Amino acid sequence: MLGKLLNTGFEEELKRLKRECEQAEEWIVIGHTLLVGDPIIVDLGEAGHPVSYLMHGMGEWDAGSYIAGSMQHLREDVEKVNQWMTGQSRPQANRNLPVTCAELDALAAEIAEMDYADAETWKMLLNPAYESAKAYEEEMIRQIRAMNGQGTPLKEMADRLGIPMKQVYGFLKMIKASSNELRGLQDGGIYTGSS
């Protein structure tokens, strides 16, 4: 009896999910987002066959974001990402260095502007690259903070790390900004760390 009740409950939930997730016949799912598995679709019912990602679990499929105007545009956008990640589209001085979050932001904005897409959606799609860039930046900041504390000159920091002086300077600005922010929190009585 309990097995039948559990099975019936499962079947009802499955039917409800199927109704909720019914997609239009003209949509072809070509992928999904990594975080929650939202489908990425090509809409064959629209002119140009635009590519979008749809948020599931919303009770309808109208919520989502535009990615590209067509499969061809998506292919070109992905090719641009690949060229950027392999260094082919990056400035000569940065070609052999890991990609930074600022570079990824610029790439997402460029793709979005070219195809009238949503930059935040492209940032979400590039999330694995962002995670890698954040790890790289955190390590650079850690090393630069330590060298700066020892009074190491800027050029020597750049030489030791194998990065351009401009990038070292950018990381130093980030360190200073975070120090000023922390100092502001301490002065404003909001900081709760040890004194």
Secondary structure, DSSP 4 states (H G I P E B T S, - for coil): -HHHHHHHHHHHHHHHHHHHTPPPTTEEEEEE-TTT--EEEEETTSTT--EEEE-TTSSSS--EEEEESSHHHHHHHHHHHHHHHTTTTS-GGGTTSPPPHHHHHHHHHHHHHHHT--HHHHHHHTHHHHHHHHHHHHHHHHHHHHHHHTT--HHHHHHHHTS-HHHHHHHHHHHHHHHHHHHHHHHTT---S--
